[in-house]
C-alpha cells in the first residue's frame, strides 16, 4: 500500500541545519527525532500483546541502532550523505516480534507497530517540524551569545 504525505516548512529548517556545523546539526536531529518518535513507541508498546511474550512490550524503543540481523536487511536511503540521521522505532531483536506483528501458520497476526504508525505518523511529523524549529532557534541563540562573549 502506497502512502503519500505532504510537509511544509521543512526545506527552511534543512537550510538552517546546513548552515551549522555537521556535528551540531546531527545532534539536533538526533535529539528531535528521538523525542518526536517516543510517543509512537509508547503507543506500540501499549498495543503489543502481553500474554504471548511478556518481553515484547518493554522491548519497543526508539534508537539509532539496529540488531545485527536488522542491519543486514536495512537498505540505507542516504548512503552518500554523511550528515544524514536515521532513527528507528520498533521491537527489540526478539524472534517473536515479527510473528506477533504479521502472524504465521500457527499464530494469527496481532499487529502493534502498524496501528501505532497509523495513529502517530502525522503527529510525529508535526512534532519533528516543531521540535526542529525550536531546537534550531535555541542553538542559534546559544551560538550568538557565545559569539557575543568572545
C-alpha positions, 0 to 999 in steps of 0.5 A: 500500500502506497502512502503519500504525505505532504510537509511544509516548512521543512526545506527552511529548517534543512537550510538552517541545519546546513548552515551549522556545523555537521556535528551540531546539526546531527545532534539536533536531529538526533535529539528531535527525532528521538523525542518526536518518535517516543510517543509512537513507541509508547503507543506500540508498546501499549498495543503489543500483546502481553500474554504471548511474550511478556518481553515484547512490550518493554522491548519497543524503543526508539534508537539509532541502532539496529540488531545485527540481523536488522542491519543486514536487511536495512537498505540505507536511503542516504548512503552518500550523505554523511550528515544524514540521521536515521532513527528507528522505532520498533521491537527489540531483536526478539524472534517473536516480534515479527510473528506477533506483528504479521502472524504465521501458520500457527499464530494469527497476526496481532499487529502493534507497530502498524496501528501505532504508525497509523495513529502517530505518523502525522503527529510525529511529523508535526512534532519533528517540524516543531521540535526542529524549529525550536531546537534550531532557534535555541542553538542559534541563540546559544551560538550568538551569545557565545559569539557575543562573549568572545 
